[in-house]
Amino acid sequence: MRFQGFWLCLGLLFISVNAEFMDDSVEMEDFDENSEETDELSSEIKYKTPQPVGEVYFTETFDSGRLAGWVLSKAKKDDIDAEISIYDGRWEIEELKENRIPGDRGLVLKSRAKHHAISAVLAKPFIFADKPLVVQYEVNFQDGIDCGGAYIKLLADTDGLNLENFYDKTSYTIMFGPDKCGEDYKLHFIFRHKHPKTGVFEEKHAKPPDVDLKRFFTDRKTHLYTLVMNPDDTFEVLIDQIVVNKGSLLEDVVPPINPPKEIEDPTDEKPDDWDERAKIPDASAVKPEDWNEDMDGEWEAPHISNPACRIGCGEWSPPMIDNPKYKGIWRPPMIDNPNYQGIWSPRKIPNPDYFEDNHPFLLTSFRALGLELWSMTSDIYFDNFIICSEKEVADRWAADGWGVKILIENANEPSIFKQLMSATEQRPWLWFIYLLTAALPIALIGSFCWPRKVKKKYEDVAFEKLDICKPQTKGALEQEVKEEKAALEKPVDLEEEKKQSDGEIVEKEEEGEPEEKSEEEIEIIEGQEEGNKSNKSGSEDEMKEADESTGSGDGPIKSVRKRRVRKE
């Protein structure tokens, strides 16, 4: 069982390791056997630029190959060196590097370690009123991502909005999309809420998603990011049409929309006589007279190296030991502080800036979409932007664009074997797991087909089968009766045999091999004891019955049933 449990644990470990590399949301198939069908599928698909089927505020597919309507920023960032403050990052319109579809193009961030900024005006401003907001676009980290983002900003509809001056401090209403720095994988949903009293904007961050986002940054596939904001002050965030985050604008953002009714008084100060000590020393306590504060006992002069120790030490002296009476430095016990006033905190006063906004969906309207990014990795692919008010319109748009990409990517997905082999390039230790896993079926088959033999604790007790009553001749029956008479005339021999057999059993029990008696054997032994007691009285009756049973003639007659005895 231990051997089988070891291999079972090993198999579970192998499955958990592979889960890191396998996309558990996509059904994997071995396309090596159907490579010809895959090639035919890629060649037969004819891409058609998605077309919106309802009211939209903005759409962009980049399939024309031109940046018509897009404006490159000429601004400079503040408070940094002039050499790196310029938004001089390069943008290109290209097809995907892998799994490309003829005719399908996207916007690609081409520069590393540079600031990028590009934006476009909406067909009409979006005003937050009684219609939902749906924002959707595609991202593909074609070379993975070290540090950088792929989020978008919905630029506020202000009088001073100039897309050529678009930079990091340009006023925006919503910021949404993936971002990564170090090992921190994020999916931003940030909106700027205006204080109705002060007019100051404050960023509100939605709670992070409950899913692991790492694979969306590392699998080099095209992923679809969708934000839905509803007039009932709820929101949903989706990746590849699967909800990864949802909540309420009133409850699931940080800091909360509405401030507290009371705040701490900033002018309040802690009094000088405020006592925060919960315990104080007992002033009435007295140090006991026998209290010993010496740790090492009686003092002795320090020792120096004995020159004689070079060839052999001189007079022996016992080593120092801890003082068994040592109690440490005496301190008076602690008692409750009668003057304890608790931990001081400033008094509460009404919040002069308090307000209550029960409808935070009514944000500042926006009229432009922009990408303002810094990245240490190039070739980040963007495609198929859409802003609308109906989720069905966005779903149809996604099916015509992202859906085709996913179909091709899944068709060209390498086999499981190739994925496992590629995983060993970065994790050589996986070879050890693979080898052990390959031996797992052989070990399991061997353990079940050739199980280990277990020593028997008890010897099998065999008994003679009952003789089936069968016809016997008169001569055979007389011979049997004579044998029984001879056995009855020697009860001592039976006692000796019984003692001998009992002795063998005792010896076996002393040797650690106890012998269990079955119910039939116990009945036989008890029958022998009763038979020995009634040998004399019963022998005559048996002789009479035997004589009567023999009758006359040599024909077959019914035999006497033999007593079952134990095999030696």
N, C-alpha and C positions, 0 to 999 in steps of 0.2 A: 504493500500500500504506500509506503514511503517513496518507493521508486516511481510509482505511477503518479503520485502527488507532485514529485519534482518535475516531471515532464509536463504535467498539467499547468503548473505555475510558469514554466518556461514558454509554453504555448501562449498563455495570456500575455506575457511580456512581449512576445513577438507581435502579437496583434496590436498592443498599445503603441509599439514603436512604429509600425506601419501606418497607424492612424494619423501620424504627423505628416506623412507624405501623400496620403490618399485624400481626395476630395470626397468626403462622405455625403455631400449633397447631390452628387452626380453619379449616376449608375455607370460603373466601369465595365467595359467590354474589351475583349482581346481582339483588336482590329488587325493583328498580324495575319490572321487567316483570311481576312476579308479586305486586304490592302487594295485589291483591284476595284472592289466596290467603293472604297473610300475615295480613290482617285476619280472614279466616275462621278461620285456625288459632288466633289469639289468643282469638277469641270461643268457639270450640268446646272449648278446653281447660277442663276442670272440675277445679279444684284440690281435692285431698283431703289432709288433714293426715296426714303420715307416721306410721306405727305401727311400733314395734319388733317384730321377729319372733323374738327370742331373749332371753337373759338380759342385762339392762342394769343399770347402776348409776345412770345419770342420763340423762334426756331432757328437752328443752324446745323447743317450736316457737313459743310466744307467739301462736298463732292464736286463743286465747281472748280476747285483748285485755286481759288482766289480768296483773299481776305477782304472781300467786299463788305463794307459796313463796320469793320473792326479798326480800332485806333490804337496805335502803339504809343505808349507813354513816353514823354520827354522830360519827365520830372526827375528830381533828385531827392534822395532821402535826407532827412535832417539829422544832425548830431552825429555824423560819421564822416570818415575821410572822403575827400572828393573823388578819389580813385575808385572807390567801391560804392559810391552813393548813386551812381547813374544806373538807370534802368536800361541796360544795354544787352540784356539777354535776347537770344535769337529764337524766333518762332518760324516753323515751316509747316506746310500742308503736305502730308505724306500718307501712304498706305501703311498698314501694319507691317512690322518686320517679319512676323510669323503669322501663319494662317490668314494671309492676305486674301481679300476678295476683290477681283477686278472691278474698278469703278467706285469702291468705297474708300474715302479718304478722311483724315482727321487732322486736328491741330496738334502739333508736336512741339514740346519744349526741348530745344536742342542744346542749350548751353549748361555747363556745370559751374557752380560757385559764382553765379551771377544773379542779379535781380531782374525779374521779368514782370512786365505789366502790360496788359492788353485788355480792351473793353469794347463793348458794343451797346448801342441804344436799343431799347425795346420798341416794338411797333407802337405801343401805347403804355403809359404808366399803369402800374398795378396799384389799385387803391383798396386797402383793407376795409371791407364793409360786410357784406352778407354772402360772399362767395369764397370757397376754399382757395388756397394757394397750393399749386403742385409744381415743384421744380425737379427736373430730372436731367441727368447727363451720364456719359460713359467715361471711364478712366481705365487705362492699361499701363501699368508700370513695366514697360517692355524689358528693361534691364534691372528689374528689382528697384529697391530704394534704400539709400543709406540714411539720408537726412533731407527732408523736404516735404512739401505738401502738394495737394492737387485739389484744393478747395476753391470755391467761387465766392464772390461777394456781390450782393444785390445792392447797387449804389442808390442812396437816398435821392429823392426828387427834390433837389434844392436849386435855388436860383444860381448859385455859383458853380454848378457842376460843369467841369471842363475835362473831357476825357484825355486830352493831351497832358493834363496835369495830374492824372490819376496816380496816387502813391499810397503808402501804407496808412496815412492819416486821413485819407478821403472818407467822408462820412458814408456809412453804409447802414442798411437796415437789417440784413441777414447775412451771416457767413455760414457756409455749409460745405462739407466734403471731407475727404480723408487727409490725414497729416501724420507724419512720423518723424521722430527725432530720437536717436539712440535705440532703446528697446521699448519705447513708449509708442504704441499704435493707437491712434485716435480717429474718431469720426465726429467732427465738429458740427454742432448746431448751436449757433450763437445769434441772439437778436439784441438789438439796442432799444431799450425802453426809455421813453421820455418821462421825466418827473413832471407831473402836472403843475406843481407849485413852483419849483425852481427852474424848470426848463432844461435841466441837465440830463444828458443821456447816460445810461448805465448799461453795461453788457450783462446779459443773462445767459448762463450756460446750462444747456440741458444735461441731465444726468448721463453718464457714459452708458453705452450699450452693454447688454449682459452676455454678449458672445465674444469669442476670441477673434480678433480682427487680423491677426498676423497673416493668415493665408491669403487674404485679399491684397496684401502688399507684396507677396513673395511668389505667387504661383504664375505670374506673367500672363494672366488671362484678362480679358475685358470684363469689367464689372459695372453694373448699373446701379447708380445711387439716386434715391428718390426721397424727397421731403414733401410731406403733406401737412398743411396747417388748416384747421377747420374753424369756422366761425364760433363753434361752441367752446373754443379755447383748449382744444386738444390737438395733439400732433402725433405723427408717425414718421419713423425713419426706416427706409427699406434698402436692402442690398440684394440685388438680383431678384427683385420682386418678393423678397422674404422680409417680414417685419423684424427688425433687430432692436428697436427702441420705440417706445410710445409712452405717452403720459399727458399731464395737464400743464398748461402754461402757468397756472396759479400755484401748483404744488410741486412740480418736478423740475424746477430750475433753481440755480444758485447764482447769486443771492435771490431770495424770494422777491416776487413782484412788489408786494405791499410791505412797507417798513413796520417795525413794532410801534405800538401806541406810546410806549414809554421808553425813555433812554436814560442812561446814567448822567447825572449832573456833572458836566466837565469842570465846574467851579468848586465842587465839593472836595475837601481835603480831609485826610485822616487826622483825628485829634492826637495830640502828643501823649495823652494819658490813656490812650486806647490799649487795652490789654488783650492780646490774641493768644496768650499762653494757656492751653487747656490744662496742663499739669505744671505744678511748681514743686521744688524741694520742700520736704517737711522740716520746718524750722525747729520743731520740738524734738527731732530725732537726735540721739546721742550715740557716738561711736562706742561699740563694746570694748571693754578693757582687754579681752583676749584676741582682738582682731589682729591678724598677722598680715602685714603688707609686704614682707620680704619674700621675694620670689624664689631665691636660690639658697635659702637657709643661712647658716653662719658664714660670715665673710672670711675669706682667706686671701692671702697675698697672691697676685697673679704669678703664674709660672713662666719660666723662660726655658729655652731649649737646653737640654742637658748635653754637654759635649760628649759624655760617655755613651750617649745613644748612638753615636756613629758605629761603635762596635758592640753595644749592648747597654741598655738603660740601667740606671742605679736603683735606688730604693723605690719600691712600688707604693703608690698611694691610690686610694679608691677614687673613682670618677665622681663628678658632681651629679646630683639628681635633683629633680624638682622638689620643692618643699611641699610635703603633703598637707601642711597646715595653711598654705597660702590661700588667701581669700580675695586678693586683689585690693585695689585702692578703695577705701570705704567712701561711700556716698550716701547721703540721706535718701530715704525712699521718696518717691513722687506721690503727691496727693492732688486731688482736684483743686483747681484754682478757684477760690471763692469769688474772685473779681473777674472771672473769664467773661468776655463780652462777645466772643465769636470773631470770625474773620471779617475784617472791615471791608465794606464795599460802598461805593458812592451811592447816595440816595437817588431814587428814580424821580424823574420829572416828565411831564407830558412832552412828547416829541413834537417840536414846532414844525417839522417837515412831514408830519404824518399825512398820509392820504390812503384811500382805499380804491383800487382799480380792480373792479370785478370783471373786466372785459379786456384783458391785455392783447387779444388778437388784433385790436385796432392800432396797429403799428404805423410808423411813418411810411408813406407810399414810396415806391422806388421806380426808376425809369431806365436803368442801365444794368448790364451784367459785366463783371470784370474778373480777371485772374491776376492777382498780385502775389507772386511766388518767389521763393528762394529755394534752390535745390542743389544738392551735391551730386545728383544723378541726372543724367540727360535722358532724352527719348521717352518722356512722359506723354502719353497719347490721350487726347480729349476728343469727344465726338458726340453728335446728336443731342444738342442742348434743346430743351423745350420748357417753356413756362406757360401754364394754363390753369384753368379752374376746375377741370373735370379729370378725375383719375382714369376714366375710361379712355379719354383722348390720349393720355400719356401711355397707357397700356398698349394701345394700338400702335403708337409711335415706337414703343420699345419692341414690339413683335416684328415690325418691319425692319428695324435696324439691329438692335442688340440681339434679338432672337436668331437672326441669320448668322451672326458672329459666333454665338454659342454653338449652333449646329455644326459649323465648320471646326471649331476648336475641339468639340467632343469627338468628332469623326477622326481628327488627326491626333487624338490623344494617344501617347505611347502605351504599349502594353504594360501590364503589371510587372512583368519580368524586367522590362527596360527601366521602369521607375525604381525598382529595387536595386538594380545595378547602378543607376545614376546616384542613388542615395548614398552608396558606399564611397563615392568620390569625396564627399565632405565628411563622412562618418565611417572611417575604415573599420571601426569596432563592430559594425553591423555584420561583417563577414562571420564573426564568431556566432552571432545569433542565427544567421542563415544555416551554418553548418550544424548547429545543435538542433535546429528545427527540422532539417532534412533527416536527422537520425530519429526524430520523434516517432514517426509511424512505425519504423522498424522495431524500436524498443517496445512500443505498445503491443504490436503483434506478437513479439517474442514473449512478453510478460503474460499475455492471455493464452497463448498456445502451449507454452511450456512453463507452467507455474512452478514456483519453488515448493519442494516437498517439505512437509512439516512432520516432525517426529511425533509418533503417537504416544500420548501420555498413558493410555490405558491399553492393555492387551485385550485383543478380542477373545471372548469366551465362546468356544464352540460347543454345541451340544449335539448329541446324537438325535437324529430325527426319530419321531415316533414310528414304531413298526406298524405298518398297515395290517390290520387283521386279514389273514389269508388262510385258506384251508391247509391243514397239516395232517400227515399220516399218524397213525396210532403209535408207531415206533418212534417217530421224532418227538411226539408229545411225551412219551414215557421217558425218553432221554432228558428232556428239558425238566421234567419233574424231579428226576434224580439229581440233577445239577442244583436245583433249588434246595433240595433236602441237604445236600452237602454244604451249601452256603449257610443254611440256617444252623447247622451243627457247629459252625466256626464263627461265633459272634466276635471273638477276640480279634480275628483277622480283620474283620470290618472296622473294629475300633482302631486298630493299628493303621489301616489304610486311611481312615478318616483323620487320625492324628497326623499322619504323614502329609496328607493333602493340606490339612490346616497349617502345618508347619511351613509348607511351601508358600502358602498364601501370606503367612506372617513374614517370611523372609522377603517376599516381594514388597510387602508394605514397608519393611525396614529399609529396603534398598531404594525407597522413593518412588516405587511403582505400585501405588494402591490399586486394588482390583475391585471394581464395582460388581455387585451381584445383581443379576436381573431378578425380577419377581419369580420367574419360573425356577431359577436355581435355588432361591430361598425356599420355595415350596418343596423342592426335591430334598434339600438338607433336612427340613423339618420332618418330611416324610420318613427319611432314614432314621432320625432319632426316635420317632414314634414306633417305627418298625422294629428297632432294636429292643425297645421295651416290651413289645408284645410278640417277640420271636417264638417264645415257648408256647404261649397260649394260642397264637395264631397258626402255628405250624400244623397242628392236628386238623384244624378246620380246612386249611388249604389242601392237605393230603386227601381229605374226604372229598372235597370239591373236585380235585384232580381225578380221583378214582371214578367218581360219578360221570365226569365229563368224558372219560376215555371210552366208556361203554364197551360194546363188543364189536368186533369187525375191524377191518383195516381201511375202511373208506375215509374220505376227508371229513374232518370235523372242525369246529370253531376253536381257534387257539386262544390261549390265555394272553391278555394284553401285557406286554413287557413294561417294566418300570424304566423310566428314562433316567439315565445317570450321566454325570459330567465326564467329558473327555479329559484325559490327563494330558 
